[in-house]
Amino acid sequence: MLLAIDAGNTFVKLAYHDGQAWRHPQRVLRADFCRDPKRYLQYTAQQIWVANVAGSAVQAAIESVSSGQNVQWVKASSQACGVSNPYAQPEQLGADRWCMLLAARAMTSADCVVVALGTALTVDMLASDGRFLGGVIAPGLQLMRASLAQGTDGVAPAPGRVVRFPGNTADAVQTGLLYAVLGVIEKTLAEWEAQCRQPLSCILSGGGAHEIAPYLNRPFQVVDNLVLEGLRLLAQQEKMQ
């Protein structure tokens, strides 16, 4: 049994893979996971693979309940699972972004973009030959909403709707945030499409993916466990070596 853990800035996502399918998926607030990791790691796993961008507290929590087990702390490398990483220091690429690229490569051999909508928004470009061409990072929806509320006196983070002509503050905020995220995605796609001269599709993941998907005017696929799937592929590759 493989345990894969995607430790993000807000949530820790984890699931077990029995060689056939994912089992016991969980999505837990980072603070809750760090407070009582044993509550969420209830099953025995022969391997534990972790993509951790949440810092030392999550690492300490996992280590506190994994004594004697085989834990792999994933870092990006120059090449894995058919994907090449051109960073001068490959490990500077976030482990979560790296795993998503590996999973995307297994899903398609076409040029694509991998969009993650979590605490941060990342849009990464993956060429048909497996080259990672770079990507952009921006605040995600919740981070932008919290920043706007903190930095202004009259804009509270009240629920709003996305409408064409907002007539109140809550709708104006919700529409503006969505337009900002869509702008980053569409601009990145436009830059690459101008270079490769063909339309590109998107692979969406992260907590905000379903919120953005209805407004994206191009082909896309939503994959909720993209980081976990990348971790599974890395574990599989190591087993075959």
Residue pairs with C-beta under 8 A, 6 or more apart in sequence:
1 16
1 17
1 18
1 43
1 44
1 45
1 46
1 47
2 16
2 17
2 18
2 19
2 45
2 46
2 47
2 48
2 49
2 231
2 232
2 235
3 14
3 15
3 16
3 41
3 43
3 45
3 47
3 48
3 49
4 14
4 15
4 16
4 17
4 48
4 49
4 50
4 227
4 228
4 231
4 232
4 235
5 12
5 13
5 14
5 48
5 49
5 50
5 51
5 52
5 62
5 231
6 12
6 13
6 14
6 51
6 96
6 99
6 225
6 227
6 228
6 231
7 30
7 33
7 50
7 51
7 52
7 53
7 54
7 58
7 62
8 30
8 53
8 54
8 96
8 118
8 119
9 30
9 53
9 54
9 118
9 119
9 120
10 29
10 30
10 118
10 119
10 142
10 207
11 27
11 28
11 29
11 30
11 118
11 207
12 26
12 27
12 28
12 29
12 30
12 33
12 40
12 54
12 58
13 25
13 26
13 27
13 28
13 225
13 227
13 228
14 25
14 26
14 28
14 40
14 41
14 228
15 22
15 23
15 24
15 25
15 26
15 225
15 228
16 22
16 23
16 24
16 43
16 45
17 23
17 228
17 232
22 225
22 228
24 42
24 43
25 225
26 40
28 40
30 54
30 57
30 58
33 40
33 58
33 61
34 57
34 58
34 60
34 61
37 61
37 62
37 64
37 65
38 65
41 62
41 65
41 66
45 69
46 70
47 70
47 72
47 235
48 62
48 66
48 69
48 70
48 71
48 72
49 71
49 72
49 74
49 231
49 232
49 234
49 235
50 59
50 62
50 71
50 72
50 73
50 74
50 231
51 74
51 95
51 96
51 98
51 99
51 227
51 230
51 231
52 58
52 59
52 62
52 73
52 74
52 95
53 94
53 95
53 96
59 73
62 71
63 71
72 234
72 235
72 238
74 95
74 98
74 99
74 231
74 234
75 90
75 91
75 95
75 98
76 85
76 87
76 90
76 91
76 92
76 93
76 94
76 95
76 97
76 98
77 85
77 90
77 91
77 98
78 84
78 85
78 90
79 85
80 98
80 102
80 234
80 237
81 102
81 105
81 106
81 230
81 233
81 234
81 237
82 102
82 105
82 106
82 130
83 98
83 101
83 102
83 105
83 126
83 130
83 131
83 132
84 130
84 131
84 132
85 93
85 98
85 132
86 131
86 132
86 133
86 134
87 93
93 132
94 122
96 116
96 227
97 114
97 116
97 122
97 124
97 135
98 230
99 226
99 227
99 228
99 229
99 230
99 231
99 234
100 114
100 116
100 124
100 203
100 205
100 226
100 227
100 230
101 114
101 124
101 126
101 132
101 230
102 230
102 233
102 234
103 223
103 226
103 227
103 229
103 230
103 233
104 112
104 114
104 126
104 203
104 226
105 126
105 130
106 229
106 233
107 203
107 221
107 223
108 201
108 203
109 128
110 128
110 201
111 125
111 126
111 127
111 128
111 192
111 196
111 198
111 200
112 126
112 200
112 201
112 202
112 203
113 123
113 124
113 125
113 126
113 185
113 188
113 189
113 192
113 200
113 201
113 202
113 203
114 122
114 123
114 124
114 126
114 135
114 202
114 203
114 205
114 226
115 121
115 122
115 123
115 124
115 185
115 202
115 203
115 204
115 205
115 206
115 209
115 212
116 122
116 124
116 204
116 205
116 206
116 226
117 140
117 141
117 181
117 204
117 205
117 206
117 207
117 208
117 209
117 211
117 212
118 140
118 206
118 207
118 208
119 140
119 142
119 143
120 137
120 138
120 139
120 140
120 143
121 137
121 138
121 139
121 140
121 141
121 181
121 184
121 185
121 208
122 135
122 136
122 137
122 138
123 135
123 136
123 184
123 185
123 188
123 189
124 132
124 134
124 135
125 132
125 133
125 134
125 135
125 188
125 192
126 132
126 133
127 133
133 192
135 188
136 184
136 188
138 180
138 181
138 184
139 147
140 181
140 206
140 208
141 177
141 178
141 181
141 208
141 211
141 212
142 208
144 177
144 180
144 181
145 157
145 173
145 177
146 157
148 155
148 157
148 173
148 177
149 155
149 156
149 157
154 169
155 169
155 173
156 169
157 173
158 169
158 170
158 173
159 170
159 174
160 166
160 168
160 169
160 170
160 171
160 172
160 173
160 174
160 175
161 170
161 171
161 174
161 175
162 171
162 174
162 175
162 178
162 215
163 171
163 175
166 172
166 174
166 175
166 176
178 211
178 212
178 215
181 208
181 212
182 212
182 215
182 216
185 202
185 212
185 216
189 200
189 202
189 218
192 200
193 199
193 200
199 218
199 219
200 218
201 218
201 219
201 220
201 221
202 216
202 218
202 219
202 220
202 221
203 220
203 221
203 223
203 226
204 212
204 213
204 216
204 220
204 221
204 222
204 223
205 222
205 223
205 224
205 225
205 226
205 227
209 222
209 224
210 222
213 220
213 222
223 229
